[in-house]
Every structure is written in structure tokens, then in C-alpha cells.
Amino acid sequence: MSQDKQPLGIELYQSRKKIHPREINGFFSRLRKLSLFTLLGIFYFLPWLNYDGHQAVLFDLPARKFYIFGITFWPQDFIFLSWLLIIAAFSLFFFTALAGRLWCGYACPQTVWTELFVQIEHWVEGDRNKRLKLDKQPWNFNKIRRRGLKILLWIILALWTGFTFVGFFTPIRELWYLVLEWNLGSWETFWIFFYSLATYGNAGFLREQVCTHMCPYARFQSAMFDKDTLIVSYDVARGEPRAAGKKRREEIENVGDCIECTMCVQVCPTGIDIRDGLQYECIACAACIDACDEVMISIGKEPGLVRYTTEHELQGKKTRIFRPRMVLYMVALSIMIGLFSYTLLHRKSIAVDVLRDRNTFFRVVDSQTIENVYKLKIMNKGDQPQQYIVSAEGIEGGLEVVVDDNYKDRQLPPGEVLSLPVKVRAKTANVTRHIQNIELKIHVVGDESTVVTEETKYFGPKK
């Protein structure tokens, strides 16, 4: 190889260029900020809200119970969480098929906290141009002061976020006093700092890299799109050919509306150019729509060069909102939400399992009476101690339930399980079949509306 030739090198990694999105005002920008303040307000305020003598939302893991606005959930209620996750998944499918990555642009925690961190950066370091200029400056007193203040505010916000997160699992008022007394346990300390570090790292340092390199949703979102899905898109037919400057635009025949101002790129939080087509990095925040509309109005053009649209509309075809997949999603969601709501509203404060005595089918009490023996597993899913009365029906002539004296008038504490042996007696003459169905009814004393009915088998002599 001659000395004047250099070996070819291939760069496999491109160093990250920090993105400083420009501030923009517009309909979608205001909508995004409204979503930000609403979601953050709920997150930071909710743990401090009390309801019915408890913290309104508290996931008490040591006690194995969740308080959610007066309703206590136990491990046996895990089915509700599973159901809720299924509803959330179908909702994501529905809204993605309807309008693309709405979740990413307006409600994803990564987007919400990143937006908050960027707002702090904007307040401390100035607008986009000032931040870019500050990046290029050598380290001096002004740069150290501004960067130091920004990092300090970020750390305070991250710590408060970690504290609030742990406040959903440890009563937040107790947690506050533990912090003031510097008496935190190892569990609380670890999670406060872990969640604080995660918040600072994701929202302050990684930012758009989480969306472009770490989030799996960006990879499979296209599987839920079709040509009738609303997406943020650039109108190529209207915008091309592009030209910047008055003189150059006069030289091009049939020039498009795009004036190469790059405002759509400058406001993008992930740094993409929407004019290059739909890209997986796009989080559908619609900042480029607000920016482009502002430019179009300023030059006397009609807004909408960049807009929410569909592939069919861009091709001059009719967009169908109510297409088969959307109808199926809507029907499935409506049924699931309806059943979930009904089950939740009619959820009882006790859970009962009935176990038969396996040693014998029935016992002869005397010449006229037989009995079956059962063991009832009763769990108190309420917030107060409960007492129970057991009755039975299903055989002509009536059934008598006999409970041992040791279990009479017993109060079952919240969250506890009672193994209650009961004997169900019937007149031999009334037991006309070898096996028949009966119903055991468990009543909560003092609460006539709470009755659990369990069906079981009753055995008698073979006829």
C-alpha cells in the first residue's frame, strides 16, 4: 500500500448529538402541556389524598392488601389486575389503529417527565439558540452556574418523584416523617434512590434515546397501522419541490409550499425530519404540525402542509374510520369494560370455598336424620371484623346447619381466613335421591345485602 493512501475505516457507532427542541405554541402544544400537568398532578397529588380513613391509593405489600378509593383488594383479587391489564392492552391496540402513537406523544411516562425536564432546562438555560450557544462555550462561571442550577433542580425533582413513587407503597405521611427524622428503612431508601436515578437518567440524560433504542413499542407499532390510521405526515404532493429564499423559489417552476425553514425539525423532540416520511422514531407529539402551521400562516399559505392525515387521504382516497378492525376493538373494549365495572361494583366483602368431608358420604345421626359434613373456607375481604351465619336450602322439609360452639359468635379480622366445619342435617325421608344439589348461604351479620351462595352436593342413602 502506498504511503499517500490511508486505510478505509468504517464507523459502526455514531456519537449522539444532543437535541434541543425549539419551544412552539399551538393547539397540539397546549394539548400536550394540558396532558402533562394533568398526569403529573395526579401522580404527585394522589398519595396525599385520604379517602374513608385511609390513603386513597395505597399498595400495602407487607399487609398484602391494596386500598383504592375505599375498596380493599387482596391477593385473591388478582383477577381484577389481570383484567385491567387486558383492557389496557386492547385500549392501546384501539387507539394505535385509530390515531397512531397517541400514547407516546401525550401520556407515556417517558414523554411526560422528559417534557418536564426540558421545561426546567428551558427556564434555566434559555431558548433553543441560547442552549446551543451554551453547549459550544468553554466552561466559565456563567456556564457552571446555569448547568449547576439545572442539574440541582433536576436532582430535586427526581428525588421528589422517587419519594412520591414509594409513597404509593408506604403511607406517604409516615414516609415524610421518616425522611425528616433520617430514619428510612433499607427498602424505602433503595427504591427512592433507584426510582430517582431512573427518572433522572431517562428524562434528563437519555431522553429520546429511550424512544428510539429501548422502547419495543416503536418496533411493532407498524403492525397495528393500516392506510386508514391517522398519522402525522408531510403532504409531499403539496410541498414538493422545496425551495428556500424568494429568488430561488422564483426560479423553480411549480414550486411547492415547503420553504426549507426546517422548523419542523427544530421542534421535534426526537430530531427527525417528518418530510422523510413515517419513521419509527416519531412519537406523534404533533409539534411539527404547530410549527409548520405557524410558518404557513406567516407566508400567506394554507395550514396543513404537515398534519394528521391518513395514507388513503394523501392518495386522494376516502378514509374509513369505522372499519371492521375498529368495530371489533370497540365491541371487545365495551364488553370488557362493562363486565369489569359490573363485577367490581358487585364485588362482595367475603370469599367462600366449600370442601366436602372425603372420609364419608353421609352420617346417620338417628333413625330419622342424616348429615353431611363440610368445611367452609371463609375470607374476610372487608376492612372491618365480620361475623357469619350459615344456612342451607335445597331439600324439601328444610335443612338444619349445625356449627360447633367454638365457632359461634367468632369475629373474623380483615384479611384472615376461617376454616369453619359445618354439619348439614336433613330428615332421611326427605332425601329422595342418593345425590342432589343444595345451596349453602353465608350471611354477614349486620349487612343483609352481603350474602354468598355456594352450590354443593348432598349425599343420602341409596334407594
N, C-alpha and C positions, 0 to 999 in steps of 0.2 A: 504494500500500500504506500502510495507516495505521501511525502510529509505534508504536502499542501492540502490534502484531503482529510477531513475529520470523520470519524466513525459516526454512523447514524445512530441516534438514540430514540427510544420510544417511551414517552411518558405514560405510565399506567395510572397515575393519580394526578388529578388537578387540584391544587390547593384551593380552599374555599375562599371566595370573595364575599366579604360581609355585605349584606343587603340592608340598605337604609331606605325603607319605603317612604315616599312623599305623603304628607297629610293631604287629604282631599275631603271636600264637603259635597254631599249629595244624598239622594234618597237612600241608597243602599248603605252608605257610610253611616247615616243616622240610625238605620235599622240595625246595623251591626253593633253600634255602640249601645243601643237600647237593649239588645240581647246580652251584651257583655255586662252591663250594670245590673240587669235583672238576675242573671245566673250567678254572678259574684255576690250580689246582695243576698240571694237565697243561701248560698254556701256559707257566707260569713255570719249571717244573722240567725239562721235556723237553730244552731246549737244553743243559743241563748234564750230561745223561746220555750216557755213552760206551758204544759197542757195537762189538765186533770191531775195536778200534783207531781208530775214527772217532767223531765226534759222532753220536749215534744218529739224529738227524734234521737234515740239513744240505742246503740247496739252494744248491749251489756254482755260481752263474751264470757267473762268469768261466771256469771249467773245463767248463761245460756238462754237469754231472752232479749227480744228486740221490742222497744217501745216506739210506736209510730202513731202519733196523734191519738192517744188514748187506747189503742189496740195493742195488746201484748202478743207477740209471736214467739213460739217455742221451736225447738229443733224439729218437732213433729209437723210444723207448718212449712217445712222446706218446699213443699209442693208449690206454695204461693210464689216463692222466689223463682223457681223453675218456670212457672207460668209467666211471670213478669219478664223474664229474660227472653222467652219465646216471643212475647208480644213486642218487645223492643227490637228483636231481630226482624220480625215481619214489618215493623214500622220503618226500619232502616231500608229494607227492600222496597217498600212502597214509595217512600219519599225520594229514594235514589232513582227509581224508574220514572218518577214524576218530574223531578227537577234537579237531577244530578247530585252533586255533593253539598247539599244544603247543610247537612250535619257538620261537615268540615268547615264551612265558611262562617257559620253562625253559632254553633253550640258545642263543638268539640273542646274539651278542656285545654288541649294544646293551643288551639286558636285563641281561646278566651284569655288565658294567662299570658300568652305571647303579646297579645294586643295591649294588655295592661302594662307589661314591662316596657313595651315600645312607647306607650304614652308617658311613662316616667322618664325614659331616655329623651323623648322629645321635649319634655318640660325642663330637664336639666341641661341638655347639650344644645338645644335649639332645633330648627327645622332640618330638612334633609341636607341642604347645601352646607349648613354650619357643621353638621355631623361629619360629612365627607371631608370638609376642610380640617376639622379637628383630628381626624384619623391621620392626615398627612403631616400634621405639625409635629415637631420634635417635642419630647417631654419637657414641659416647663410648668411653672406654677399654675397657670390657668388650666392646662390640660389635666394635671394631677388633681386640682381642686374639683373640676367638673366630673372627671371619671371616678374619683373617690366618693363624691356625693351620690352619684348614680349607683355605684356598687353598694354603698351603705343602705340606700333606700331599697334596692333590690334584696339585700340580705334581710332587712327588717320585714319586708313583705313576704319573703319566702318563709321566714321563721313564724310569722303570724299565720301563714297558710298551713304550715305543719302543725302548729298548735291547734288550729281550728279543726283540722282533719282528725287529730287524736281526740278532740272534744266530742266527736260523734261516738266514741267508744268508751271514754272515761267522762263522767259528768263534768261539763266544761267549767262550772263554777268551782268545783273541787280541784280541778286541774289548775285553774288560775291561782288558787291559794298555794298549791304545791309549788308552782313556779316562783311565786313571790317569796316563799319560805326556802327555796332552793332544796326542796325535799322530794324531787321527782323520783319515781321508781325507774328501774332499768328499762322496763318495757316502754313506758311513756317517753323516756329520754331518747331511746333508739329511734322510735317512729317519728317523733317530732323532727329530729335532725335528718333522718332518712328522707322524709317527705319534703322537708325544706330543701335539701340538696337536690332532690329530683325536680322540684319546682324551679329552682334557680338554674339548674343545668338545662332543662328542657326549654323554659321560656326565656331565659336570659342569654344562654350560650348557644345551644343547638338550634333553636327556633325552627326555621323552615326545613332544616335537615331531618327533623323528626318526620315531617310530612313526606319528604321526597325519598328518604332512605330507610326509615324504620317502620312507618305505618303500613300494614298489609292492605288496608282498605284501598289505598291508591292503586294497588296492583290488580285487584279483582273488580273494581268499580265498573269497568267497561262491560263485564259480563251481565250487568243489570241495566245497561243502557240499550236503547233502540233509537230508531230515527225519529221517534216522537217524544223523546226525552228532552226537557228544557235544559239547555246548556248555555254557558257564557261563550259567545262566539263572535268572531270578526266577520263582517259581511265582505267577502272577497270581491264579489261582483261590483259592489258599490265603491269599495276602497281602492281598487287597483286600476291603473298603475299608480303607485305612490310617487309623490314629488314634494320636495321641501323648498321653500322660497318662492317668491312671486315670479321671478324671472324664469326659473326652471319650470314652474307649472305652466307658464305661458308657452313654453317651447314644446310641451308634450301634448299630443293630440288625444282627446277623450280622457283627460287626466282624471284619476279617482279622487275621492274625498279625503283620503288619508294624506296628511301633510307632514308625516315623518317627525312629529313632535316628540315621540317616544314617551309621552305622558302615561300611556297605558303600562309601559314597562317600569317607569319610575314609581308608580303607586303599588305595584304588585308585591305582596309580602314574600313570595317565593322567587321573584326575579325573572319570571318567564315573559316571553313576548306572545301575547294572545293571538297576534296576527299569524303566527306559525301554525295555527290550528289547535285542536283539543289536545292537551297534554296531561299526563298523569300527575304532574306537579300542581296543576290548577286546583285550588280548593274552593272555587266558586264563591269567593267573597264579594265579587262584583265591583271591586274598587276601580277596575279598568273601565267599567261602564260609566261610573260617575265622572271619571277623568275625561273620557272621550266625549261624553255629552257636553261637558263644560267647554271643551275646545270647539266642538261643532257649533255650539250656540255663539261663541265668540267670533267665529268667522262667517256667521250667517248661514250655516248649513243645518239640515235637519238632524236632530239627535238620533241615535240608534245605530251608528256605524258598528259599535260594539254593543251587544245587547243579549238579553236572554232570548234564545230562539231555539229552533229545532233543525235537524238536518233536512227534514222534509220541507220546512218553510224556506230554508236557504236554497233549496232546489226548485222552488216555486210550486210545491205540492201542499195539500191540505194537511194540517196537523190534527191528529186524533188524540184527544186527552182520555176519553173513555174507551180504551181499547181492552181486549179480553184480559190481559195480564193485570191491568189496573183494577178492573172489576173484580177479578179473583182476589187480589190483595185486599181490596176494600171489604169484600164479603168476609174473608177469613179474619181480618182485623176486627170487624164489627162483632162477629160471633165470639171471638176470643175475649175481647174487652167486655162484652156483655156477660158472658159466663163467669169471667174473673170477678166482675163487680158484684154479680148476684151471689156467688159463692162467698165473697168477702163480707158482704152485708149480712148474710145469713150464717156466718161462722159462729159456732157455739163455743161457750167457755169451758166445755168439757169434752174429752175424747174417751171412748169406751171400746174395749175389746172383750169379747166373750169367749172363754175357753171351757170346753166340756170336761168333766171328770172322765179320764180314759180308763179308769180301773173297772168301772161297771156301767152298764147302760142305765139301769134304774135300781132303786132300792124299795123294798116293801117295808112301809112304816107299820102298818097293821093290816087287818083283813080288808079294810075299805080304802086304804090310802097308799099311794106310791109317791116317790120323789125322785127328781133328777138333781144332780149337783153340778154347779157351775162356779167358775172363778172369773170375776169381773175385774179387768184392769182399767181403773178409772184415773184419768189425769186431769188435774185442775189447771186449765189454761187461762184462768182469770187472774185478777190482781188481788183478790180477797180470799180468805179461807172459805171453804164451801162444805156443806153437809148434804147428804144424798138420801133419797128414799127410792127403793126399788120395787116395782110392781110388775105383774106379768098377766098376759091375756092370750087367748087363742084356743082355749078348750072350753066347751060348754059346761056350765056349772061353776066356772071360776077356778083360779089358781091362787094358791097361797105361797107367799115368799117368806122364807124364814132366814133371818140373819142372826149370827152369833151375837150374844150380849156384848162381847168385847169390841164389836164394831159399831154398835148403836151409838148415836149422838156423837160420832167421831168427826172432828173438823179436819179437813184436808187442806194443808197450806198450799199457796200458789206454786205451781211448777212441780208439785210432788205427785207420785203415782201410788195409788192404793190398790192392793190385791185383796178384793173382797169376796170371800166364799159365800155363796147363797144356795139355799135349797128351795126348789120349786115343787110344791106338793099339789096333787090332784086326786080326786076321787077315782078309784080304779074303774068303776062303772062308766065314768065319763070319757075314759081313754079308749076310744073305739078303734084306733089303729095302732100298729106297732111303732110307726114313726110318723110324727106330724109336726108342723111348724107352729111355733109360738113366738110371741114378741116380749122381750124384756124392756121395760121402760125405766130409765134412770132420771129422776126429777131432782132439780136443785132446790133445796129448801129456801124459801123466801124469794124465789124467782120462778114464777109459774110459767113464764114464757120459754124457759130453757128446759127442754125435755129431749133426751136422746133415746131413740128406739133402735134396738138391735134384734134381728131375727135369728132364731136358732132352732135346733131340732129337739123334740121331746120324745123320749122313748117310753114305751109301755110294754105290757105282756103281749105275746103273740096270740092272736085269736084263732 
